């Protein structure tokens, strides 16, 4: 019987790893799957043991292929409908192969199916519970990982398994296949226990960078791709030949707050950081003072910002939605950035980053990483709680590269906070901007939902980092009508939040 799924071992596997993996496949029992062992993987004795363990039906020992191309030759010999890659020593978890086959049999349109994975590490740091399909995340880290099975005909169509960057073979093929299909689904169970975690050395990081750079070259998109740090994550910067004007819309009441123990006019701190630390040059400031904002606050801002300043005053009871809508109305930029007045720039290239991500025509909103005054995270994207209400991902967590790069590389969400939100002005106006039915809470989430419903992505770009001088103990003041609005209009969309690791709402 022709196997439904073939699992191909990566070259470089030693006898111990080969046998460990083979035993786990043998423990899966009888089914339409096979383990493919490329030429020169394992000694003759180990390969014989594997044949004895699995029998001819469940193992294929590839014996051809030129040195250096064992993987390509092994793939060419595969006849199954789907194919996946395993590293030496990987153990396929009990029941997973049957679950994968059943899932794909019921959903034959799926081209890519991936599971969660784990490896030895302290606490839960080696348990990779993954989001559902979020394409920008894959450009920063190969989160599809293992076990990930791909339609074999599609892999062949995009050039098979390549070893141009041998330490990023999986990442490379995941990128190439997902350029051709968005029929990518997640089976939220642990599929593989790896002997060790993904490599994080400099050579592996460089191979990953090359794989992502090759993706941009294939797409014909000029970009610079860099390794983000010692963990080996990757960041791509689209080239901007004609950087657009960005209108930074800042509503303010001229409020003061303690920052570093000192009473501070927060809007002054905000605009000084814009002027002194922002490397992106094409921006204007649209200041939206409320009715009770002292006139001397506006003049102070003018003295700092100069001729970049546009003032758009509003009257009446304060409404954040009305204020930002008015600011966007008078803005002149192709892009508008909604920014709270109690923020302060940390990373000088923050705006360069937001604009570079927004250059992707599939993206409708870009958010930033916001830190509390103590350096812990306030925002790197919005997810949903058990009642499907929005909450901040990784709130109060350390600003580091834990959580598999989610606090470092670009990640897709359903929403980001309006405290720092970049969007095309034309799209904002087309979608009606912030709803004035939500004067204070959830207006940003509601706008992001409208962007997603219109077919655009929402991405958080953590490289763009700012302080947000909001108390860590602050409790959101959500009024009953605001909660009802969200529940009535957006709960169904929230229930397909890719960061909720279950399928009950699908």
C-alpha positions as CSV (number, residue, x, y, z in Angstrom):
1,X,0.0,0.0,0.0
2,X,1.3,3.5,-0.9
3,X,2.0,5.4,2.3
4,X,-0.1,8.5,3.1
5,X,2.7,10.2,5.1
6,X,6.4,9.8,4.7
7,X,8.8,11.0,7.4
8,X,12.2,11.7,6.0
9,X,15.2,11.8,8.4
10,X,17.6,14.6,8.0
11,X,21.2,13.7,7.0
12,X,23.8,13.8,9.8
13,X,21.8,11.4,12.1
14,X,23.9,9.0,14.0
15,X,23.0,5.4,14.9
16,X,21.6,6.3,18.3
17,X,19.4,9.0,16.9
18,X,18.3,6.8,14.0
19,X,17.2,3.9,16.3
20,X,15.5,6.2,18.8
21,X,13.4,7.7,16.0
22,X,12.7,4.4,14.4
23,X,11.5,2.9,17.7
24,X,9.0,5.8,18.1
25,X,7.6,5.2,14.6
26,X,7.4,1.5,15.3
27,X,5.4,2.2,18.5
28,X,2.8,4.1,16.3
29,X,1.7,0.7,15.1
30,X,0.3,-0.2,11.7
31,X,-0.9,2.7,9.4
32,X,-0.3,4.4,6.2
33,X,3.1,6.0,7.1
34,X,6.7,5.2,6.5
35,X,10.1,6.4,7.7
36,X,12.5,7.3,4.9
37,X,16.2,7.0,5.8
38,X,18.5,8.7,3.3
39,X,21.7,7.1,2.0
40,X,24.7,7.3,4.3
41,X,22.5,7.9,7.4
42,X,23.4,5.3,10.0
43,X,25.7,2.3,9.8
44,X,24.8,-0.9,7.9
45,X,24.1,-2.5,11.3
46,X,21.7,0.3,12.5
47,X,19.9,0.3,9.1
48,X,19.4,-3.4,9.4
49,X,17.9,-3.0,12.9
50,X,15.6,-0.3,11.6
51,X,14.4,-2.7,8.8
52,X,13.8,-5.3,11.5
53,X,11.9,-2.9,13.7
54,X,9.6,-1.4,11.1
55,X,9.4,-4.0,8.3
56,X,9.4,-3.2,4.6
57,X,6.0,-1.5,4.8
58,X,7.1,1.2,7.2
59,X,10.7,1.9,6.3
60,X,12.4,2.9,3.1
61,X,16.2,2.8,3.2
62,X,17.4,5.1,0.4
63,X,20.7,3.8,-1.1
64,X,21.3,6.3,-3.9
65,X,22.1,10.0,-4.2
66,X,25.4,11.7,-4.6
67,X,27.3,12.8,-1.4
68,X,25.8,16.1,-0.2
69,X,22.4,15.4,-2.0
70,X,21.2,12.5,0.1
71,X,18.2,14.4,1.2
72,X,17.1,15.4,-2.4
73,X,17.5,11.8,-3.5
74,X,15.5,10.5,-0.6
75,X,12.7,13.0,-1.4
76,X,12.7,12.0,-5.1
77,X,12.0,8.4,-3.9
78,X,9.0,9.4,-1.8
79,X,5.6,8.5,-3.3
80,X,3.3,9.5,-0.4
81,X,0.7,12.2,-0.5
82,X,2.4,14.2,2.4
83,X,6.0,14.4,3.5
84,X,7.6,15.7,6.7
85,X,11.1,16.0,8.1
86,X,12.5,14.6,11.3
87,X,15.9,15.1,13.0
88,X,17.9,12.3,14.4
89,X,16.7,11.3,17.9
90,X,13.2,12.8,17.4
91,X,10.5,10.7,18.9
92,X,7.1,10.8,17.3
93,X,4.5,10.9,20.1
94,X,2.0,8.1,20.6
95,X,-1.1,8.5,18.5
96,X,0.2,11.5,16.5
97,X,0.6,9.8,13.1
98,X,-2.9,8.4,13.3
99,X,-4.2,11.9,14.3
100,X,-2.4,13.5,11.4
101,X,-3.7,10.9,8.9
102,X,-7.3,11.2,10.2
103,X,-7.1,15.0,10.1
104,X,-5.8,15.2,6.5
105,X,-8.2,12.5,5.3
106,X,-11.2,14.6,6.7
107,X,-9.7,17.8,5.2
108,X,-8.0,16.9,1.9
109,X,-7.7,20.5,0.9
110,X,-5.0,21.2,3.6
111,X,-1.5,21.6,2.1
112,X,0.4,22.0,5.3
113,X,-0.3,20.6,8.8
114,X,1.9,21.2,11.8
115,X,1.8,20.2,15.4
116,X,3.4,21.4,18.7
117,X,6.7,20.0,19.9
118,X,8.9,19.8,23.0
119,X,12.5,19.2,24.0
120,X,14.4,19.0,27.3
121,X,14.5,22.4,29.0
122,X,13.8,24.0,32.4
123,X,10.1,24.4,33.3
124,X,7.9,25.0,30.2
125,X,10.6,26.7,28.2
126,X,11.0,23.6,26.0
127,X,7.3,23.2,25.2
128,X,6.5,25.0,22.0
129,X,2.7,25.4,21.9
130,X,2.3,27.2,18.6
131,X,-0.2,29.7,17.3
132,X,-2.3,28.8,14.3
133,X,-1.1,30.1,10.9
134,X,0.5,33.5,11.3
135,X,2.7,34.1,8.2
136,X,4.8,37.0,9.4
137,X,6.0,34.9,12.4
138,X,7.5,32.4,10.0
139,X,9.8,35.1,8.5
140,X,11.4,35.6,11.9
141,X,11.5,32.0,13.1
142,X,10.6,28.6,11.7
143,X,7.8,28.1,14.2
144,X,6.2,25.4,12.0
145,X,9.0,23.2,13.2
146,X,8.2,19.6,13.8
147,X,6.1,17.7,13.2
148,X,5.1,19.6,10.0
149,X,3.9,17.6,7.0
150,X,3.5,19.2,3.5
151,X,1.8,18.0,0.4
152,X,4.4,16.2,-1.5
153,X,3.3,17.5,-5.0
154,X,3.6,21.0,-3.7
155,X,7.1,20.5,-2.3
156,X,8.1,19.1,-5.7
157,X,6.5,22.1,-7.5
158,X,8.6,24.5,-5.5
159,X,11.9,22.6,-6.1
160,X,12.0,19.8,-3.6
161,X,14.2,19.7,-0.5
162,X,17.2,22.0,-1.0
163,X,20.5,22.0,0.9
164,X,21.7,25.5,-0.1
165,X,21.5,26.4,3.6
166,X,21.8,22.9,5.2
167,X,21.1,24.0,8.7
168,X,17.8,25.6,7.6
169,X,16.4,23.0,5.2
170,X,13.1,22.8,7.0
171,X,12.7,26.6,7.3
172,X,13.5,27.0,3.6
173,X,11.0,24.5,2.4
174,X,8.3,25.8,4.8
175,X,8.9,29.3,3.3
176,X,8.8,28.1,-0.3
177,X,5.6,26.0,0.2
178,X,3.7,28.7,2.0
179,X,4.4,31.2,-0.8
180,X,2.2,29.0,-2.9
181,X,-0.6,28.2,-0.4
182,X,-2.4,29.6,2.6
183,X,-4.1,26.2,3.3
184,X,-2.0,25.8,6.4
185,X,-3.5,24.4,9.6
186,X,-2.4,23.6,13.1
187,X,-3.1,20.4,15.0
188,X,-2.6,21.6,18.7
189,X,-1.0,18.6,20.3
190,X,2.6,17.6,21.0
191,X,3.7,15.8,17.8
192,X,7.4,15.3,18.4
193,X,9.8,15.2,21.4
194,X,13.2,16.3,20.1
195,X,16.4,15.1,21.7
196,X,17.6,18.7,21.9
197,X,16.0,22.0,21.1
198,X,16.5,23.9,17.8
199,X,20.1,24.9,17.3
200,X,20.9,28.5,18.2
201,X,24.5,28.8,17.0
202,X,25.8,31.5,14.6
203,X,26.1,29.2,11.6
204,X,22.5,28.0,12.0
205,X,21.3,31.6,12.4
206,X,23.1,32.6,9.2
207,X,21.6,29.8,7.3
208,X,18.1,30.9,8.5
209,X,18.9,34.4,7.4
210,X,19.9,33.2,3.9
211,X,16.6,31.2,3.7
212,X,14.5,34.3,4.5
213,X,16.6,36.5,2.2
214,X,16.0,34.0,-0.6
215,X,12.3,34.2,0.0
216,X,12.4,38.0,-0.6
217,X,14.5,37.5,-3.7
218,X,11.9,35.0,-5.1
219,X,9.1,37.5,-4.3
220,X,11.0,40.3,-6.1
221,X,10.9,42.5,-3.0
222,X,14.1,44.4,-2.2
223,X,14.9,43.8,1.4
224,X,17.8,43.5,3.9
225,X,17.6,40.5,6.2
226,X,19.5,40.5,9.5
227,X,20.0,38.1,12.4
228,X,18.4,39.7,15.5
229,X,20.8,38.4,18.1
230,X,22.4,35.3,19.7
231,X,19.1,33.3,19.7
232,X,19.2,33.3,15.9
233,X,15.9,35.0,15.1
234,X,15.6,36.9,11.8
235,X,14.3,40.3,10.9
236,X,13.6,41.5,7.3
237,X,13.6,45.2,6.3
238,X,11.8,46.1,3.1
239,X,13.7,48.7,1.1
240,X,11.8,52.0,0.9
241,X,12.8,54.0,-2.2
242,X,10.4,56.8,-1.4
243,X,9.7,56.8,2.4
244,X,6.1,58.1,3.0
245,X,5.1,60.9,5.2
246,X,3.8,59.7,8.6
247,X,1.3,61.8,10.5
248,X,1.8,61.1,14.2
249,X,-1.6,61.8,15.9
250,X,-1.3,62.6,19.6
251,X,-4.4,63.4,21.6
252,X,-3.6,65.3,24.9
253,X,-5.2,66.9,27.8
254,X,-1.9,68.2,29.1
255,X,-1.8,65.8,31.9
256,X,1.0,65.2,34.4
257,X,2.2,61.9,35.9
258,X,5.1,60.8,38.0
259,X,7.9,59.4,35.8
260,X,11.0,58.2,37.7
261,X,9.4,59.7,40.8
262,X,9.2,63.2,39.3
263,X,5.9,64.9,38.3
264,X,6.2,65.1,34.5
265,X,4.2,66.7,31.7
266,X,3.9,63.5,29.7
267,X,3.3,65.0,26.3
268,X,6.5,67.0,26.7
269,X,8.4,63.8,27.3
270,X,6.7,62.2,24.3
271,X,7.4,64.9,21.8
272,X,11.0,65.5,22.9
273,X,11.7,61.8,22.4
274,X,10.1,62.0,18.9
275,X,12.4,64.9,18.0
276,X,15.6,63.7,19.7
277,X,15.5,60.0,19.1
278,X,13.5,59.3,15.9
279,X,15.8,58.5,13.0
280,X,12.9,58.3,10.4
281,X,12.7,61.9,9.1
282,X,9.4,62.1,7.2
283,X,6.9,62.8,9.9
284,X,4.6,65.5,11.1
285,X,2.9,65.8,14.5
286,X,-0.8,66.3,14.6
287,X,-1.5,67.4,18.2
288,X,-5.1,67.0,19.3
289,X,-5.6,69.1,22.4
290,X,-8.9,68.6,24.3
291,X,-11.1,71.5,25.4
292,X,-9.3,71.9,28.8
293,X,-5.8,71.5,27.6
294,X,-3.8,74.6,28.9
295,X,-2.7,76.8,25.9
296,X,0.8,76.9,27.2
297,X,1.1,73.1,26.7
298,X,0.3,73.6,23.0
299,X,2.9,76.4,22.7
300,X,5.5,74.2,24.5
301,X,5.0,71.4,22.0
302,X,5.3,74.0,19.2
303,X,8.6,75.2,20.6
304,X,9.9,71.6,20.5
305,X,8.5,70.3,17.2
306,X,8.6,73.5,15.1
307,X,7.1,73.5,11.7
308,X,6.3,69.8,11.9
309,X,3.3,70.6,14.1
310,X,-0.3,70.6,13.1
311,X,-2.9,71.5,15.8
312,X,-6.4,70.0,15.6
313,X,-8.3,71.0,18.7
314,X,-11.5,69.3,19.8
315,X,-14.2,70.4,22.2
316,X,-16.7,68.7,24.4
317,X,-16.4,65.7,26.7
318,X,-13.2,63.8,26.0
319,X,-13.4,60.9,23.6
320,X,-10.3,59.3,22.5
321,X,-12.1,58.0,19.4
322,X,-13.3,61.5,18.4
323,X,-9.8,63.0,19.0
324,X,-7.9,60.5,16.9
325,X,-10.6,60.7,14.1
326,X,-10.2,64.5,14.0
327,X,-6.4,64.1,14.0
328,X,-6.5,61.7,11.1
329,X,-9.0,64.0,9.2
330,X,-6.5,66.8,9.1
331,X,-3.4,64.6,8.7
332,X,-1.4,64.9,5.4
333,X,0.5,61.7,5.6
334,X,-0.1,58.5,3.6
335,X,0.3,56.7,6.9
336,X,-1.1,57.8,10.3
337,X,0.4,56.7,13.6
338,X,-1.9,56.9,16.6
339,X,0.2,57.6,19.7
340,X,-0.6,58.1,23.3
341,X,0.9,61.2,24.9
342,X,2.3,59.2,27.8
343,X,4.7,57.3,25.6
344,X,8.5,57.8,25.1
345,X,10.7,56.5,22.3
346,X,13.2,53.9,23.3
347,X,14.5,52.5,20.0
348,X,15.5,55.3,17.6
349,X,14.6,53.2,14.5
350,X,11.1,52.5,15.9
351,X,9.3,54.4,13.2
352,X,11.6,53.1,10.4
353,X,10.5,49.6,11.5
354,X,6.8,50.3,11.6
355,X,6.9,51.9,8.2
356,X,9.0,49.0,6.8
357,X,6.4,46.4,8.0
358,X,3.6,48.6,6.7
359,X,5.2,48.5,3.2
360,X,3.8,45.0,2.9
361,X,0.6,45.5,1.0
362,X,-1.1,42.7,2.9
363,X,-0.7,44.6,6.2
364,X,-3.3,47.0,7.4
365,X,-2.1,47.8,11.0
366,X,1.3,47.7,12.6
367,X,1.8,47.9,16.4
368,X,4.9,48.3,18.6
369,X,6.3,46.8,21.8
370,X,5.4,49.0,24.8
371,X,7.2,48.7,28.1
372,X,6.2,49.8,31.6
373,X,8.5,52.2,33.4
374,X,10.1,49.2,35.2
375,X,11.1,47.6,31.9
376,X,8.5,44.8,31.9
377,X,6.2,44.3,28.9
378,X,2.9,46.2,28.7
379,X,2.2,45.2,25.1
380,X,3.5,43.0,22.3
381,X,0.1,42.2,20.8
382,X,-3.4,41.5,21.9
383,X,-4.9,38.0,22.5
384,X,-8.2,36.9,24.1
385,X,-9.1,35.5,27.5
386,X,-11.5,32.7,28.3
387,X,-14.5,35.1,27.8
388,X,-13.1,36.2,24.4
389,X,-12.3,39.6,25.7
390,X,-9.0,41.3,24.7
391,X,-5.9,41.1,26.9
392,X,-2.2,42.0,26.4
393,X,0.0,39.1,25.4
394,X,3.0,38.6,27.8
395,X,2.0,41.4,30.0
396,X,4.4,42.0,32.9
397,X,6.8,39.6,31.3
398,X,10.5,40.3,30.9
399,X,11.7,42.1,27.8
400,X,13.8,39.3,26.5
401,X,13.8,36.7,23.7
402,X,11.9,34.0,25.5
403,X,8.6,32.6,24.3
404,X,10.2,31.4,21.0
405,X,10.9,34.9,19.7
406,X,7.3,36.2,20.1
407,X,8.7,39.2,22.0
408,X,11.4,39.9,19.4
409,X,10.2,39.1,15.8
410,X,7.1,40.3,13.9
411,X,4.0,38.3,14.8
412,X,0.4,38.5,13.4
413,X,-2.4,39.2,15.8
414,X,-6.1,40.1,15.5
415,X,-5.4,43.4,17.3
416,X,-2.8,45.7,18.7
417,X,-3.1,48.6,21.1
418,X,-4.0,52.1,19.9
419,X,-1.4,53.5,22.2
420,X,1.0,53.1,19.2
421,X,-0.8,52.0,16.0
422,X,0.3,52.6,12.4
423,X,-2.2,52.3,9.6
424,X,-2.7,53.7,6.1
425,X,-4.7,56.9,6.3
426,X,-6.9,55.8,3.3
427,X,-7.8,52.5,4.9
428,X,-8.6,54.2,8.2
429,X,-11.0,56.6,6.5
430,X,-12.5,53.8,4.3
431,X,-13.3,51.7,7.4
432,X,-14.7,54.6,9.4
433,X,-11.8,55.0,11.8
434,X,-12.4,54.6,15.5
435,X,-16.0,54.0,16.5
436,X,-17.4,56.9,18.5
437,X,-19.7,54.4,20.1
438,X,-16.5,53.4,22.0
439,X,-15.2,56.7,23.3
440,X,-12.5,55.2,25.5
441,X,-12.2,51.4,25.6
442,X,-11.9,48.8,22.9
443,X,-11.9,51.3,20.0
444,X,-8.5,50.2,18.9
445,X,-9.5,46.5,19.1
446,X,-12.7,47.2,17.1
447,X,-10.7,49.0,14.4
448,X,-8.2,46.2,14.1
449,X,-11.1,43.7,13.8
450,X,-12.5,45.8,10.9
451,X,-9.0,45.7,9.3
452,X,-8.9,41.9,9.6
453,X,-12.5,41.6,8.3
454,X,-11.4,43.7,5.3
455,X,-8.7,41.1,4.4
456,X,-5.6,42.8,5.8
457,X,-3.1,41.7,8.5
458,X,-2.4,43.1,11.9
459,X,1.2,42.8,12.9
460,X,3.1,43.6,16.0
461,X,6.8,44.6,15.3
462,X,8.6,44.4,18.7
463,X,11.8,46.0,17.4
464,X,9.8,49.3,17.6
465,X,10.0,49.8,21.3
466,X,8.6,52.6,23.5
467,X,7.9,53.2,27.1
468,X,4.3,53.6,28.0
469,X,3.9,55.4,31.4
470,X,0.8,53.6,32.5
471,X,0.7,52.0,35.9
472,X,1.2,48.3,36.0
473,X,-1.6,48.0,38.6
474,X,-4.1,50.0,36.5
475,X,-7.4,48.3,36.0
476,X,-9.0,49.0,32.6
477,X,-12.2,51.1,33.1
478,X,-14.6,49.2,30.9
479,X,-18.1,50.4,30.9
480,X,-21.0,47.9,30.4
481,X,-22.0,49.3,27.1
482,X,-18.5,49.0,25.7
483,X,-18.3,45.4,26.7
484,X,-21.7,44.7,25.2
485,X,-20.6,46.4,21.9
486,X,-17.6,44.0,21.7
487,X,-19.6,40.9,22.6
488,X,-22.3,41.7,20.1
489,X,-20.2,42.6,17.1
490,X,-16.8,40.9,17.4
491,X,-17.0,37.8,19.5
492,X,-17.2,35.5,16.5
493,X,-14.0,37.0,15.1
494,X,-12.2,36.8,18.5
495,X,-13.0,33.1,18.6
496,X,-10.6,32.4,15.7
497,X,-7.8,34.2,17.5
498,X,-4.7,32.3,16.2
499,X,-3.1,32.5,19.6
500,X,-5.8,30.5,21.4
501,X,-4.4,27.0,21.2
502,X,-7.5,24.9,20.7
503,X,-10.0,24.3,17.9
504,X,-13.3,24.4,19.7
505,X,-14.4,27.7,18.1
506,X,-13.4,26.7,14.5
